[in-house]
Amino acid sequence: MAASLVISAPASGVGKTTLTLALARAWRNRGLNVQCFKSGPDYIDPAFHAAATGRASVNVDSWAMDRGTIAHLVSRAADADVVLAEGSMGLFDGVAARGVSGTGATADIAEMLGWPVVLVIDPSGQAQTAAAIAAGLRDYRAGVRLGGVVLNRVASPRHEDLVRRALNEAGIKVFGALPRHAEISLPKRHLGLVQAEEQAEIGKLIDEAARFVAEHVDLDAVLHSADKWSPQAVANGLNVRPPGQRIALARDAAFSFVYPHMLEAWRAAGAEIVPFSPLADEVPDASADVCWLPGGYPELHAGKIAGNARFRSGLRAFAETRPVHGECGGYMVLGAGLTDADGIRHEMTGLLGLETSFAKRRMHLGYRLAELAAPMPGHKPGARLRGHEFHYSTILAQPDTPLAVVHDATGAVIAETGSRRGHATGTFFHLIAEDR
């Protein structure tokens, strides 16, 4: 049975990821087998988890996934000694309307699985009020259990003492207090953390975080607060069909946002994935029967993509006879042009007429429910697909036939319908699951 915990906080930016990575590596250094999960639709953090533990991490999402799917995904922890599920945003933050099994809040996962929560509290600019916040989170929802608190960015021993006393009076365990430590700050960019695979020193950074946390946090007390959990037998697995039998997958620094559980589901269904790099001017494998371009950061590499004539012509030749699908950044590259942050337009592959601009940034963020008006690789017309959209690009033109009717989590119709032309399709949302 595994010691299982959820790492959460009152808000984003408090230190959940750093603490999760540090705990995972510290326990791994003790010889324990650690399995991480990510609650919510973040596609960057699982790669950091894998770097810390040596095991693949996957997303669990109560808005997009049913209980059977979540149970199937967490069953991968059957051989683990410790299980850590890192939350997203604040503990109870989700969307207004319930999805498949919840609102997407971390609290949904904690209650569903029965795992206690370790809160990361940043008491900067306050003292005893931090205890009031922790107590409010503890009491807000009866099915969610609070195991204890780790304080982060504590200003001084006196500051720590004030906060600890208040938490003790509220009956809340304090596992440790971390002073400010700039050396373990993870670098960020506009869509979140700089990806783990782009950081050559990520192993050293995680090691330093583990050393620092082990010095200031009672690791044994944290483990004792965990729930002893073992996975239950699951009748239903993932409701995910691969887009083809042999899939040419764009994979490099510009095309990297793909959910690990999707790739695993494709392989489990018997599909073969053949990666290629558009940034290296490579083309899809000639023997593939479908090409998939995931999201990423094409706006940071638009000039190089535009100059890679072999990739662009090779993709166009592939699309003459076989399906090509792009998600978010991949969708933008399938379009006619992409204007970068400096206002320079770069010619893309032209498989679709989409024109996008990064010059005037506007955030598009949220869950998406799409009903397909036409087929896309792996899914038939009428399929209801659940996904998540997160980008800063503006649509200048979307002239092709809409791929789907797309709603946000409140049910409102949105303009990012996706497009289709010939064998090419694309969406701005990243696919998480199809409704059963």
Secondary structure by P-SEA (a helix, b strand, c coil): ccbbbbbccccccccaaaaaaaaaaaaaaabbbbbbbbccccccaaaaaaaaccbbbbbbbcccccaaaaaaaacccccccbbbbbbccccccccccccccccccaaaaaaaabbbbbbbcccccccaaaaaaaaaaacccccccccbbbbcccccaaaaaaaaaaaaaaccccccccccccccbbbbccccccccccccaaaaaaaaaaaaaaaccaaaaaaaaccccccccccccccccccccccccccccccccccaaaaaaaaaabbbbbbbbccccccccccccbbbbbbccccccaaaaaaaaaaaaaaaaaaccbbbbbcaaaaaaaccbbbccccbbbbccccccbbbbccbbbbbbbbbbbbcccccccccccbbbbbccccccccccccccccccccccccccccccccccccbbbbccccccccc
